[in-house]
Structure formats: structure tokens, C-alpha cells
Amino acid sequence: MKAATSCLKVVILGAPQVGKSAVTVRFLTKRFIGEYSSGTDCTYQTMFRHDDATLAVEIVDTASDSGTDRFRDMQADALVIVYSITDRRSLKQARELMDCLLTGASMHVPVLLLGNKADLQHHRQVSRHDVRLLTHQYPCRHCEISVAESCSAVDKPMQDLFREGLENRRLKMGQVKRRRSLFENVSRRLGNVFRRKSLEEQLPKKKPPRKIENINRRSL
């Protein structure tokens, strides 16, 4: 098996009480813990196998007690934005996060929009129509799950996101290499031009040939 490559960073975002920590712990440990209380971001490390290689993954479970502005300059290879189907305000905050992070050229990364608490359909407040509108505005993976009922429901979308994040990072690295190669080619050509000019300045200048006029003399 190939050695581990550089770490893939995945950030989990969402409104309070939507189950971000439950999603993270369920994925990492297969266990479900219903209640969490944390005012700080928690970072976890795991390993992911892809294409016969082992990839280190860093998962950041963010605290929900601050606004979206602190995430504006966030560096990530992939995002998980969690909402609860029982709380329409959580979908509103998911939209705000997408507006903040995915508008313009600020960040182009794969996104998993994850609707949690699908086992509580009788308490549903988030309409499927509103979710479809959001996924059309910001193309992303989307699924609704119940973290409380199944760990397999969490595994597949998370692993699919890891693969997409890895491919996206490889694509970016390829673009950087192509830009670097183009820059190096241009620099090399410019360097050759200036080198030639410098050599021409150092060489002794040749005197222009003297013009000899033909004079026809008349004999006396």
C-alpha cells in the first residue's frame, strides 16, 4: 500500500443543535451520542483509503456560537453543512454559510449539504422544495439521514465527499503546476532575450567600413 499523502481537511458547519458533533462521532466511532455541549472547535484525525493509498483526514467540528464571518477565510478541502429537518432556521443558516463561503472566488470546494434527524418526519419544518432551490443555487451533494438510527447512512456520503475533495485538490495542484510551468517558460524566454542583449552590449562594436571614392584622374 502506498504511504499516506498530505492531510485532507474537512470542516463541519451548521446551526446549533443540528447534530454536527453527532455526525462526526458517529462517522469516526460508529457510536451515537445524542447530547454534546462544546463552545470550541474540535479537531479529529482519521485515515481514509483511496486508490490503494492511505490518506490522512482532519475533521474540524466547529462550534455554533458565532456568526458566519469567522469562517470567511477558512481553508478547507471539503465542507459538510448540516441542518435539521425539524428546524427551518437551520436551513436558513445553511444558506447564509453558503452565501458566505461559496460566493464568487472566495472558495471553490466540494460541499455536502446534510439534513439530519430524518427519523423525525412528524416534526418536519424544512420543505424539500426549499432544499432543492438551495442545491440548484449552490450545486452540492445532498442527502437526508438519521444519525441516531444508522452509522452506514453517515459513512457513504462522508466517504464520497472525501473522494471529491481529494480529486478537487489534485485538480487545483495540476492547475498550479501548469501555471508555474507557463510562468517558467515565459521567464526563461525573457531571460534568453535579456541575456542576448547583455552579450551584445559587452562585445566590441565594429567600426563601419570606410567608403572609398573612385577618382578618375585625367593624364596630362
Backbone torsions as a table, in degrees:
resi	resn	phi	psi	omega
1	MET	NA	142.6	-179.6
2	LYS	-68.3	155.7	179.0
3	ALA	-71.8	159.2	-179.9
4	ALA	-65.1	140.0	176.8
5	THR	-93.0	-173.4	-179.2
6	SER	-64.0	158.4	-170.5
7	CYS	-70.8	137.9	174.2
8	LEU	-95.1	126.2	-176.6
9	LYS	-101.9	123.2	179.3
10	VAL	-120.4	128.4	-177.0
11	VAL	-114.2	132.7	-179.3
12	ILE	-107.7	124.2	-174.2
13	LEU	-126.3	164.5	175.3
14	GLY	154.3	172.8	-179.5
15	ALA	-71.1	166.0	176.3
16	PRO	-63.0	147.2	171.9
17	GLN	66.8	23.5	177.8
18	VAL	-94.9	-13.9	178.1
19	GLY	104.4	27.0	179.6
20	LYS	-60.3	-48.6	-178.8
21	SER	-67.9	-36.1	177.7
22	ALA	-63.3	-41.2	177.0
23	VAL	-61.3	-46.6	-177.3
24	THR	-62.2	-50.1	-177.0
25	VAL	-68.6	-36.9	178.3
26	ARG	-61.6	-43.2	179.9
27	PHE	-67.0	-41.3	-174.8
28	LEU	-78.7	-37.1	-171.6
29	THR	-117.7	-9.4	-176.1
30	LYS	70.9	4.2	179.6
31	ARG	-100.0	154.0	176.5
32	PHE	-112.8	125.0	174.7
33	ILE	-123.5	120.0	-170.1
34	GLY	-78.3	-29.6	-173.5
35	GLU	-119.5	129.4	176.0
36	TYR	-132.5	148.6	175.9
37	SER	-142.0	104.5	-178.8
38	SER	-148.1	131.3	178.4
39	GLY	-101.2	9.3	-179.1
40	THR	-129.4	159.5	175.4
41	ASP	-69.4	142.4	176.8
42	CYS	-118.1	133.5	-178.6
43	THR	-114.2	133.3	-179.3
44	TYR	-125.5	152.5	176.9
45	GLN	-117.7	138.9	175.1
46	THR	-147.1	173.4	179.1
47	MET	-118.5	144.9	-177.7
48	PHE	-133.9	129.3	179.8
49	ARG	-93.9	130.0	-178.6
50	HIS	-151.3	126.8	179.2
51	ASP	52.5	47.7	177.7
52	ASP	61.4	24.1	176.4
53	ALA	-127.0	155.2	177.3
54	THR	-105.5	123.1	-176.3
55	LEU	-113.2	128.9	174.2
56	ALA	-78.1	133.2	-179.4
57	VAL	-123.5	130.7	174.3
58	GLU	-106.4	121.0	179.6
59	ILE	-108.4	123.2	179.9
60	VAL	-107.6	112.4	176.7
61	ASP	-92.3	106.4	-171.9
62	THR	-84.3	148.6	174.1
63	ALA	-73.3	155.3	-173.8
64	SER	-107.8	8.4	-171.7
65	ASP	-93.4	20.9	178.0
66	SER	-137.8	166.0	-178.1
67	GLY	-74.4	-178.7	-176.8
68	THR	-78.1	-17.7	-173.5
69	ASP	-61.8	-32.1	-176.9
70	ARG	-69.8	-15.1	178.8
71	PHE	-93.2	-1.8	-171.6
72	ARG	-61.5	-39.7	-177.4
73	ASP	-98.9	20.0	-176.8
74	MET	-68.0	138.9	174.8
75	GLN	-102.3	122.7	-179.0
76	ALA	-152.8	152.4	174.9
77	ASP	-92.2	-19.5	179.0
78	ALA	-161.4	154.0	-178.9
79	LEU	-126.2	141.1	168.0
80	VAL	-115.8	119.3	178.5
81	ILE	-112.3	114.9	-172.5
82	VAL	-102.1	138.1	169.8
83	TYR	-133.3	164.8	177.0
84	SER	-107.6	133.3	179.3
85	ILE	-67.5	-13.0	-179.2
86	THR	-94.2	4.5	-175.7
87	ASP	-141.8	103.5	-177.0
88	ARG	-66.7	-25.6	178.4
89	ARG	-65.9	-28.6	-179.6
90	SER	-69.2	-32.2	175.5
91	LEU	-70.7	-35.5	176.6
92	LYS	-61.5	-42.7	179.5
93	GLN	-69.6	-33.7	175.2
94	ALA	-60.7	-42.1	177.5
95	ARG	-63.3	-42.0	179.4
96	GLU	-62.1	-39.4	177.7
97	LEU	-63.9	-42.8	178.2
98	MET	-64.9	-41.5	177.4
99	ASP	-59.2	-40.7	-177.0
100	CYS	-71.9	-42.8	-169.3
101	LEU	-95.9	-26.2	-169.1
102	LEU	-114.4	5.0	-179.6
103	THR	-85.2	135.5	177.6
104	GLY	69.5	-144.3	-175.8
105	ALA	-100.7	14.6	-174.9
106	SER	-66.0	-40.1	179.8
107	MET	-159.4	126.2	176.1
108	HIS	-120.9	92.5	-178.0
109	VAL	-135.9	157.1	175.2
110	PRO	-64.7	143.5	-178.1
111	VAL	-129.0	135.3	170.8
112	LEU	-110.7	113.6	174.7
113	LEU	-90.7	112.9	-169.4
114	LEU	-115.1	113.7	176.2
115	GLY	-89.8	116.7	-177.5
116	ASN	-99.1	166.5	176.9
117	LYS	70.8	37.6	179.6
118	ALA	-67.0	-12.1	177.0
119	ASP	-77.7	-7.8	-177.7
120	LEU	-108.8	50.3	-177.9
121	GLN	-59.9	-31.5	-178.5
122	HIS	-70.5	-11.1	175.7
123	HIS	-110.4	15.5	-175.0
124	ARG	-61.5	131.5	173.9
125	GLN	-118.8	-20.0	-177.3
126	VAL	-93.1	120.0	-179.5
127	SER	-80.1	145.4	178.2
128	ARG	-64.7	-30.1	178.1
129	HIS	-62.3	-45.2	179.3
130	ASP	-63.0	-37.2	178.6
131	VAL	-66.5	-42.0	178.9
132	ARG	-61.4	-40.9	177.9
133	LEU	-60.5	-41.0	-179.1
134	LEU	-67.3	-41.8	-179.3
135	THR	-72.1	-22.2	174.3
136	HIS	-76.5	-34.9	178.9
137	GLN	-71.2	-42.2	179.1
138	TYR	-123.4	94.2	-178.6
139	PRO	-55.2	125.1	-176.9
140	CYS	-161.0	165.3	170.7
141	ARG	-71.6	145.2	177.9
142	HIS	-144.3	138.3	170.9
143	CYS	-157.2	155.8	174.5
144	GLU	-110.2	134.0	-176.2
145	ILE	-137.9	169.8	168.3
146	SER	-121.3	105.4	178.8
147	VAL	-61.8	-33.3	-177.2
148	ALA	-67.4	-29.4	-172.8
149	GLU	-92.2	-33.0	-170.5
150	SER	-150.9	137.3	173.6
151	CYS	-86.3	-28.6	179.9
152	SER	-65.4	-29.0	178.4
153	ALA	-66.5	-24.9	179.1
154	VAL	-87.0	-37.5	-172.8
155	ASP	-58.8	-52.0	-172.3
156	LYS	-63.2	-50.6	-179.9
157	PRO	-63.1	-33.4	179.2
158	MET	-68.8	-44.1	-179.5
159	GLN	-67.9	-36.8	175.1
160	ASP	-61.8	-38.9	179.0
161	LEU	-66.5	-40.9	177.4
162	PHE	-57.8	-45.4	-179.9
163	ARG	-61.9	-42.7	-179.9
164	GLU	-66.3	-40.1	177.7
165	GLY	-62.8	-40.2	179.2
166	LEU	-66.2	-44.4	179.1
167	GLU	-64.6	-38.3	179.0
168	ASN	-64.6	-39.9	179.1
169	ARG	-68.1	-38.8	176.7
170	ARG	-62.6	-39.4	178.6
171	LEU	-63.2	-44.3	179.0
172	LYS	-62.2	-42.9	179.6
173	MET	-63.1	-38.1	176.6
174	GLY	-64.0	-39.6	178.2
175	GLN	-65.6	-40.4	178.9
176	VAL	-63.8	-43.0	179.8
177	LYS	-63.8	-40.4	179.0
178	ARG	-64.7	-42.4	178.1
179	ARG	-63.5	-40.8	-179.9
180	ARG	-65.1	-40.4	178.8
181	SER	-64.4	-42.3	178.6
182	LEU	-62.5	-44.3	179.8
183	PHE	-62.1	-42.1	-179.6
184	GLU	-64.6	-39.3	178.4
185	ASN	-64.0	-44.6	178.7
186	VAL	-63.9	-43.9	-179.8
187	SER	-62.2	-40.5	-179.5
188	ARG	-63.4	-42.4	-179.5
189	ARG	-65.8	-43.6	178.0
190	LEU	-62.8	-39.3	178.8
191	GLY	-62.2	-40.6	178.6
192	ASN	-64.3	-39.6	179.5
193	VAL	-62.8	-49.0	-177.9
194	PHE	-68.2	-31.6	177.6
195	ARG	-65.1	-42.4	178.4
196	ARG	-62.5	-41.9	179.6
197	LYS	-63.8	-39.9	-179.8
198	SER	-64.4	-41.9	179.0
199	LEU	-64.9	-39.2	179.9
200	GLU	-63.5	-34.9	179.8
201	GLU	-70.9	-31.3	-178.1
202	GLN	-79.3	-27.1	-179.2
203	LEU	-68.7	143.0	178.2
204	PRO	-63.7	139.1	-179.1
205	LYS	-77.5	134.1	178.3
206	LYS	-78.5	138.3	176.7
207	LYS	-76.1	139.9	179.2
208	PRO	-65.5	143.9	-179.5
209	PRO	-60.7	140.2	-179.5
210	ARG	-79.9	134.9	-178.2
211	LYS	-83.4	126.5	179.4
212	ILE	-107.3	121.7	-179.5
213	GLU	-86.3	136.9	174.7
214	ASN	-79.9	119.7	-179.2
215	ILE	-111.8	120.8	177.0
216	ASN	-90.7	112.6	179.1
217	ARG	-94.6	139.5	177.0
218	ARG	-91.3	131.5	179.8
219	SER	-74.2	144.2	-178.9
220	LEU	-88.5	NA	NA
